[in-house]
Amino acid sequence: MSDDHLPPSDAVLWRRAAAGERDAFGELFERHCDAIYNHCFRRTASWSAAEDLASITFLEAWRRRGEVVLTTDSIRPWLLAVANHTVRNHSRAARRHRRLLARLPADGAVADTADDAVDRVDDQLAMRDVLACMGRLSSRDQDIIALCAWAELSTTEAAAVLGVPEGTVRSRLSRARARMRSCLDEHAGQRQPGRAVEGRRLGDGRAR
């Protein structure tokens, strides 16, 4: 295939989107929406929250299309950085919400309908085990696991997103993976055989 027939790079589409081409931004969305959606799920263990957070991520990208200049041909590392920031804001808001609900009388609590879809419940429960183990890591190590192990960025790309040396990413990734494996093995041992977490690739593909 000649270069004339290759699809445009993300950088080209981003420049077109900055110039006002909605179709160019739409193509970027189609290329990366699944990756951002799955990334948000892995950070929240909630399909419904992931959907909202992915939408917010792309709305923020559209809002900033005229001011952000890509330094690589792929927009995915920058989108993941935006998603991480969005997830953190969501987590802080969720904690405030839980504190407020805890002050209400028992009969005033509002039922959470996020888990109504039966086919998503098992993944959400398993992902909560993963997030419980993630909670034992520092926030920076959580980001490194999410970017390198889940979003499959290279250590070079993750270092650029996080603003740290690549060697730091490599060493922290190795230690964080070892701690995660140990913690997940502990959780798997506490579960019944059919509910083991190990060996599953959670969030691979969008559930519909």
C-alpha positions in Angstrom: 0.0 0.0 0.0 1.4 3.4 -1.0 1.7 6.2 1.5 -1.0 8.1 -0.3 -3.5 5.4 0.7 -2.4 5.1 4.4 -4.9 6.4 6.9 -3.9 9.8 8.4 -2.1 9.7 11.7 -3.6 10.9 14.9 -1.5 14.0 14.7 -2.9 14.9 11.3 -6.5 14.2 12.5 -5.8 16.3 15.6 -4.7 19.3 13.5 -7.7 18.9 11.3 -10.0 18.8 14.4 -8.3 21.9 15.8 -9.2 23.6 12.5 -12.8 22.7 13.1 -13.2 19.4 11.2 -15.7 17.4 13.3 -15.3 14.3 11.2 -11.6 14.2 12.0 -12.3 14.3 15.7 -15.0 11.6 15.2 -12.3 9.4 13.6 -10.0 9.9 16.6 -12.9 9.0 18.9 -13.6 5.8 17.0 -9.9 4.8 17.1 -9.5 5.3 20.9 -12.9 5.2 22.6 -12.6 1.5 23.5 -9.1 2.0 25.0 -10.3 5.0 27.1 -13.5 3.3 28.2 -11.7 0.2 29.3 -9.0 2.2 31.1 -11.7 4.1 33.0 -13.4 0.8 34.0 -10.1 -0.6 35.3 -9.7 2.5 37.5 -13.3 2.5 38.8 -14.6 -1.1 38.6 -17.9 0.4 37.3 -19.1 0.1 33.8 -21.6 3.0 34.2 -18.9 5.3 35.7 -16.5 4.3 33.0 -18.9 5.3 30.3 -19.5 8.7 31.9 -15.7 9.2 32.5 -14.8 8.3 28.9 -17.4 10.8 27.6 -15.9 13.5 29.8 -12.4 12.7 28.6 -13.4 13.2 25.0 -15.4 16.3 25.8 -12.3 17.7 27.4 -10.2 16.7 24.4 -12.7 18.5 22.1 -12.6 21.6 24.3 -8.8 21.7 24.3 -8.3 20.7 20.6 -7.1 24.2 19.7 -4.5 24.6 22.5 -2.9 21.2 22.8 -0.1 20.3 20.4 0.8 16.6 20.1 4.5 15.7 20.5 4.0 12.2 18.9 1.9 10.7 16.1 -0.5 9.0 18.6 -3.0 10.9 20.8 -3.6 7.9 23.1 -1.0 8.8 25.7 -2.4 12.3 26.1 -6.0 11.0 26.2 -5.0 8.5 29.0 -3.4 11.4 31.0 -6.7 13.3 30.6 -8.6 10.2 31.7 -6.4 9.7 34.7 -7.2 13.3 35.8 -10.9 12.8 35.2 -10.9 9.5 37.2 -9.2 11.3 40.2 -11.8 14.0 40.2 -14.5 11.4 40.0 -13.0 9.5 42.9 -12.9 12.6 45.1 -16.5 13.4 44.2 -17.6 9.8 45.0 -15.9 9.9 48.4 -17.8 13.2 49.2 -21.0 11.6 48.0 -20.5 8.5 50.2 -19.8 10.7 53.2 -23.1 12.6 52.6 -25.1 9.4 52.1 -23.7 8.0 55.4 -25.3 10.9 57.2 -28.8 10.1 55.8 -31.3 7.9 57.7 -31.3 4.3 56.5 -34.6 4.7 54.6 -33.3 7.7 52.8 -30.6 5.9 50.9 -31.0 5.8 47.2 -30.5 2.4 45.5 -27.5 2.2 43.2 -28.6 0.9 39.8 -25.2 0.6 38.3 -25.0 -3.1 38.8 -28.4 -3.9 37.4 -27.0 -5.4 34.2 -26.3 -9.0 35.4 -23.7 -9.8 32.8 -21.5 -7.0 34.1 -21.6 -7.8 37.8 -18.9 -10.5 37.9 -16.4 -8.3 36.1 -17.2 -5.4 38.4 -16.7 -7.6 41.5 -13.5 -9.0 40.2 -12.2 -5.5 39.3 -12.9 -4.3 42.8 -10.5 -6.9 44.0 -7.9 -5.6 41.6 -8.6 -2.0 42.8 -8.3 -3.1 46.4 -4.8 -4.3 45.5 -4.1 -1.1 43.6 -5.0 0.8 46.7 -1.9 -0.6 48.4 0.3 1.1 45.9 1.2 4.8 45.8 -0.8 6.9 43.4 2.2 7.2 41.0 2.6 3.4 40.9 -1.1 3.0 40.3 -0.8 5.3 37.3 2.2 3.3 36.0 0.3 0.0 36.3 -2.7 1.5 34.6 -0.7 3.0 31.7 1.9 0.2 31.1 0.1 -3.0 32.1 -3.5 -2.1 31.2 -3.3 0.6 28.5 -0.2 -1.1 27.1 1.8 2.1 26.7 5.5 1.7 26.3 7.7 2.8 29.3 8.9 5.7 27.1 5.3 6.8 26.5 4.3 6.4 30.2 7.4 8.4 31.3 6.3 11.2 29.0 2.7 11.1 30.3 3.9 11.1 34.0 6.8 13.5 33.6 9.4 11.1 35.1 12.5 9.4 33.7 11.9 6.1 31.8 14.2 4.2 34.3 11.9 5.3 37.1 8.9 3.9 35.3 10.7 0.6 34.6 11.8 0.0 38.2 8.5 1.1 39.7 6.5 -1.0 37.2 8.5 -4.1 38.1 8.0 -3.6 41.9 4.3 -2.7 41.4 3.6 -5.8 39.3 5.2 -8.0 41.9 3.1 -6.5 44.7 -0.1 -6.7 42.6 0.5 -10.4 41.8 1.1 -11.2 45.5 -2.1 -9.3 46.5 -4.2 -10.9 43.8 -3.0 -14.4 44.7 -4.1 -13.6 48.3 -7.6 -12.5 47.1 -7.9 -15.5 44.7 -7.1 -17.9 47.6 -9.9 -16.3 49.6 -12.5 -16.8 46.8 -14.4 -19.9 45.8 -12.8 -21.7 42.8 -15.3 -20.2 40.4 -14.6 -16.7 41.5 -10.9 -16.5 41.2 -9.5 -13.3 39.7 -6.1 -14.6 38.5 -5.7 -15.4 34.9 -8.5 -13.0 33.7 -8.0 -10.0 31.5 -10.6 -7.7 32.9 -12.1 -5.0 30.7 -10.8 -6.4 27.4 -13.5 -5.3 25.0 -16.5 -3.1 25.7 -19.4 -4.8 27.3 -22.7 -4.0 25.7 
